[in-house]
Amino acid sequence: MHGLATGTARATGIGPRTGAALVFGSSAAVLVVELVALRLMAPYVGLTMEMNTMVIGIALSAIATGSWAGGLAADVMAPRRALGPLLVLSGVVVAATPTLVRLVGAADGELALFVGGSCLFAPAALLTAVTPMVTKLLLVDLDATGTVVGRLSGIGTAGGIVGTVLTGFVLISVVPVSVILLALGALLLVTGVLVDASLRDRRRGRQALVAAVLVGGGVTGSAAVPSGCDAETRYHCASVVDDPDRESGRTLVLDGLRHSYVDLDDPEHLEYPYVRAIASLVDTAYPEGEALDAYHLGAGGLSLPTYLEAVRPGSTGVVSEIDPGVIDVDRELLGVATGEHLEVRVEDGRIGLRRIATGSRDLVVGDAFGGVSVPWHLTTREAAADIRRVLRPGGVYAVNVIDHGEAAFARAAVATLLAKFAHVAVAAEPGAFDGTGGGNFVAAASDTAFDTAAWSGRVAERGGDWRVVDGAALDAWIGDARVLTDDFAPVDQLLTPYPRRG
C-alpha cells in the first residue's frame, strides 16, 4: 500500500504532507476571514448578538456548502485541476473585500451587510471545498479510507483553531483588518498559483498575471478607499471628529456611533444630555465640592472622570475598559491624563468589578457598550449585587442604557436593579416613559432614597427637560419586566431597534 501511495503522489504532484498543509491552511483561512468580517462590517451595521449570529450562520452555511459541493465536484472532475483555481479565486475575493465593503458601507449599511456576507460566504465555501478535493487525491486504498478522512478532518479542525486563536489574540490587536485580508488574499493567490503549476506540471503564467492584476487592483482600491478610522483598535474603528461649532470640542466615534464628547479646554462642558443627567445626579447626591472615590465601567472619552476631577478636587477614579486602543485614543487625541488619580485598567468590566474592594467606592458609573447595547453580563442581578458590594453606605450606582419604543430592555435592567437596591430612580426624556420616544435612560440605585426633585431641577438648570421617575410611577412603568440573571439575559433580543447615527 505504501508503494501505491507514493506512486499516486508522484502522479498527482501531491503527497500526504502537502495535502495536510493545504487542508490545515485553508481551514485556518476560513476562520480568519470569519472573525475579521465581524470587525470590518461593524462600523456600518453595528456589533450586536444578531450581527454575530448572522456572520457565524453565514460561515457555517458556507462550510456546509463547500464540503458538499467540493465532494460532489471531486467525483466528477479531476481534483488536481481544481485545487489551484479554488485557492486563487478565494484569494481574489478576500483581497477585494475591504474595498467592496467600504465602498458600499458609507452609503448603505444594509448593502454593506449583503456585500460583506457574500465576501465571507464565497471564499469560505471555496476554501472548504479544498478538503474533499485533497481527500480524493490521497485516497489510494479503500482499506485506509477511515484513516485518511479522519486524519484530514482532525488537521482541518486544528487549522481552524489556530486561525481563530491567531486572529483573536494577535492579528486584530496589532494589524489593521484591511491589511489582514489583503495579506491573506495575496497568500492564497500565490499558494493557488504554485499548487496549480505543480499539479499540472507546467507554469500558469497567464493565470498568475491575471490574478496578480486583480489582487493589485484590490490593494490599490483599498488604499484609495479610506477606512474612516483614526485608529483600528482591537474592538473598534475609532475616530475623533472636530465640532464645527466649538473649536475645542471633539466627538469620539466608535464603529459609526457617537460615544463621547470632550472639550479639550473645558472639562466642565458636558455636551450629551445623559452625561449632564449623571452629573446632575452626583451634584444633588453629595455635598458640593466633596471629593469622591469613583469606579467607572467603560471609558469612552473619559469625560465624566475628568469632570469629577475638575469640580471635586481630590477625587480618585478607577476605570475598567476592555479595549486598550480606546485608551490610547483618549490619551493621544483627546489629551486625557491618567495616573494615580485616574487609574485605567485594561480588563473586562465584570472581572474588574470583582477586583474592587468591598465598601471602597462612593460612586459607580456604568457606561459600557458593545455596539448599541450594554454588555449583557453587566446588566444581571449578580452584577448588581457586586456593584452594591463595592459601594459605601449612601453610595450611588448610575448606569446609562439605550432603548426605544416599549423599552423592554431598559425596563428589565431597572427591574434587575430593584431586585438588589432599596431605592431606584430613572431619568429620561418624557416620551421615553410612554413609548413614544426613547434614547438614553439614566438609572440610579442606592440604599438611600434620592431627592428626585433636586435631581430633575439640576437637570433643568443645565437646559434639559428630562423627567425623573421613582416609586409607584416607576413600578407602573416597569410592569412585568423580567429580572435579568447570569443564566438568562437576552439583552440584544429585548432591545428595540433604532436608527443608527453617524
ABEGO torsion letter per residue (X at the ends): XAAAAAAAAAAAGBBAAAAAAAAAAAAAAAAAAAAAAAAAAAAAAEBBAAAAAAAAAAAAAAAAAAAAAAAAAAAABBAAAAAAAAAAAAAAAAAAAAAAAAAAAAABAAAAAAAAAAAAAAAAAAAAAAAAAAAAAABABAAAAAAAAAAAAAAAAAAAAAAAAAAAAAAAAABBAAAAAAAAAAAAAAAAAAAAAAAAGBBBAAAAAAAAAAAAAAAAAAAABBAGBABBBAABBBBBBBBAABAABBBBBBGGBBABBBBAABAABBABAAAAAAAAAAAAABBBGBBBBBBBBEAEAGAAAAAAAAABBGBBBBBBBABAAAAAAAAAAAGBBBEAABBBBBBBAAAAAAABBBGABABBBBABBBEABBBAAAABAAAAAAAAAABBBGBBBBBBBBBBEAGAAAAAAAAAAAAABABBBBBBBAAAAAGABEEBBBBBBBABBBBAAAAAAAAAAAGBABBBBBEAAAAAAAEABBBBBAABBBAAAABBBBBBBX
